[in-house]
Amino acid sequence: MIRHCALDPRPSTRRGGPIPGGARRPVRFAAALGLLAAGLAAGGAGSGPAAAQAAFPYGQELRMDTDPMKGSKKVPILDIADNGLAEIELWCNAVKARLVVAGDTVTVLVGPRTERPCPPDRARGDEEMLAALNQATHWRVVDDALVLTGGPRELRFRKQGN
């Protein structure tokens, strides 16, 4: 006697007769209903993670909302591409990063940094900013500023003014 396997492409038989359309029909229907419900929940109501992500400032160049360090005109810049890749100019050095956004949460994956010669205060500023970026867990937009929270201190970035 030959038994049918769940992976067998032939129609299954149950109690001696074939199931019309094979055994996959109920699974396909349930999967289609699940996809339809997920699509309506994510995009139909205009709320939830999809709506929160729409406000994230992809494709923007943002300047840290702070004054330059003494003896410098430089302020950190966060340049976020549409795909979440970012170039971050710190107080002295620069890093490439990826920002992973899901709803109001954010993960900043920082890559290697440049090794420019820096005065000690700017090198310390780079270290503190990298620590804050690595520990950031949430984001929000307040008065046109991207605010990253969850680390040792809140980071606030504003759109570049021309």
BELKA-V756919 format. One record per residue. N is the residue number from 1. RES is the residue in one small letter. SS is DSSP state (~ for helix, > for strand, _ for the rest). NEAR is the number of other ideal C-beta (glycine too) atoms within 10 Angstrom. D_FIRST is the distance of its C-alpha to the first C-alpha in Angstrom with 2 decimals. Layout:
BEGIN
<<N/RES/SS/NEAR/D_FIRST> <N/RES/SS/NEAR/D_FIRST>>
END
This chain:
BEGIN
<<1/m/_/2/0.00> <2/i/_/5/3.82> <3/r/_/5/6.48> <4/h/_/12/9.92> <5/c/_/9/12.84> <6/a/_/6/16.30> <7/l/_/5/17.67> <8/d/_/12/15.32> <9/p/_/7/17.83> <10/r/_/10/15.69> <11/p/_/14/16.32> <12/s/_/13/14.35> <13/t/>/11/13.16> <14/r/>/9/14.38> <15/r/_/4/14.39> <16/g/_/5/12.90> <17/g/>/8/15.56> <18/p/>/12/16.42> <19/i/_/13/19.22> <20/p/_/7/22.19> <21/g/_/10/23.18> <22/g/_/15/20.08> <23/a/_/16/19.96> <24/r/_/13/23.02> <25/r/~/11/25.64> <26/p/~/11/26.68> <27/v/~/10/26.91> <28/r/~/11/29.07> <29/f/~/10/31.29> <30/a/~/10/31.85> <31/a/~/11/32.65> <32/a/~/10/35.10> <33/l/~/10/36.78> <34/g/~/10/37.13> <35/l/~/10/38.76> <36/l/~/10/41.04> <37/a/~/11/42.16> <38/a/~/10/42.83> <39/g/~/10/44.83> <40/l/~/10/46.91> <41/a/~/12/47.60> <42/a/~/14/48.70> <43/g/~/12/50.70> <44/g/~/11/51.36> <45/a/_/10/53.79> <46/g/_/9/55.71> <47/s/_/11/55.47> <48/g/_/13/53.53> <49/p/~/13/52.90> <50/a/~/14/52.83> <51/a/~/13/56.32> <52/a/~/17/57.65> <53/q/~/13/56.47> <54/a/~/9/58.28> <55/a/_/12/61.55> <56/f/_/19/60.98> <57/p/_/18/63.55> <58/y/_/16/61.35> <59/g/_/10/63.44> <60/q/>/16/66.60> <61/e/>/15/69.17> <62/l/>/21/70.39> <63/r/>/18/73.42> <64/m/>/20/73.58> <65/d/_/16/75.88> <66/t/_/13/78.45> <67/d/_/8/81.71> <68/p/_/12/81.92> <69/m/_/16/82.73> <70/k/_/7/86.39> <71/g/_/8/87.51> <72/s/_/14/84.53> <73/k/_/6/83.59> <74/k/_/12/79.87> <75/v/_/15/77.44> <76/p/_/22/73.64> <77/i/>/17/71.63> <78/l/>/23/67.97> <79/d/>/16/66.68> <80/i/>/23/63.20> <81/a/_/13/61.27> <82/d/_/8/59.00> <83/n/_/10/55.91> <84/g/_/15/57.17> <85/l/>/15/58.57> <86/a/>/23/62.11> <87/e/>/14/65.19> <88/i/>/26/67.37> <89/e/>/18/70.99> <90/l/_/25/72.09> <91/w/_/23/75.73> <92/c/_/22/75.89> <93/n/_/20/72.52> <94/a/>/15/69.55> <95/v/>/19/65.77> <96/k/>/14/62.74> <97/a/>/20/60.26> <98/r/>/15/57.27> <99/l/>/24/57.49> <100/v/>/11/54.18> <101/v/>/17/54.76> <102/a/>/10/52.49> <103/g/_/14/54.33> <104/d/_/15/57.52> <105/t/>/14/56.29> <106/v/>/21/57.10> <107/t/>/13/56.29> <108/v/>/24/58.68> <109/l/>/14/57.26> <110/v/>/15/60.37> <111/g/>/11/60.38> <112/p/>/8/63.06> <113/r/>/16/66.64> <114/t/_/13/69.52> <115/e/_/8/72.11> <116/r/_/12/75.39> <117/p/_/8/78.53> <118/c/_/16/79.23> <119/p/_/14/81.95> <120/p/~/7/80.75> <121/d/~/14/80.80> <122/r/~/19/78.53> <123/a/~/16/76.15> <124/r/~/14/75.99> <125/g/~/19/75.41> <126/d/~/22/72.48> <127/e/~/13/70.94> <128/e/~/15/71.41> <129/m/~/21/69.95> <130/l/~/19/66.88> <131/a/~/13/66.32> <132/a/~/18/66.62> <133/l/~/23/64.21> <134/n/~/13/61.61> <135/q/~/14/61.82> <136/a/_/21/61.87> <137/t/_/13/59.12> <138/h/>/13/60.25> <139/w/>/23/62.11> <140/r/>/14/64.05> <141/v/>/12/66.59> <142/v/>/8/70.01> <143/d/_/8/72.91> <144/d/_/9/71.32> <145/a/>/17/70.71> <146/l/>/23/67.39> <147/v/>/16/67.45> <148/l/>/22/65.13> <149/t/>/17/64.99> <150/g/_/15/63.40> <151/g/_/19/65.22> <152/p/_/9/68.56> <153/r/_/12/70.33> <154/e/_/12/69.65> <155/l/>/22/69.71> <156/r/>/17/71.07> <157/f/>/24/70.94> <158/r/>/15/72.70> <159/k/>/13/72.45> <160/q/_/11/74.87> <161/g/_/5/78.07> <162/n/_/3/79.59>>
END
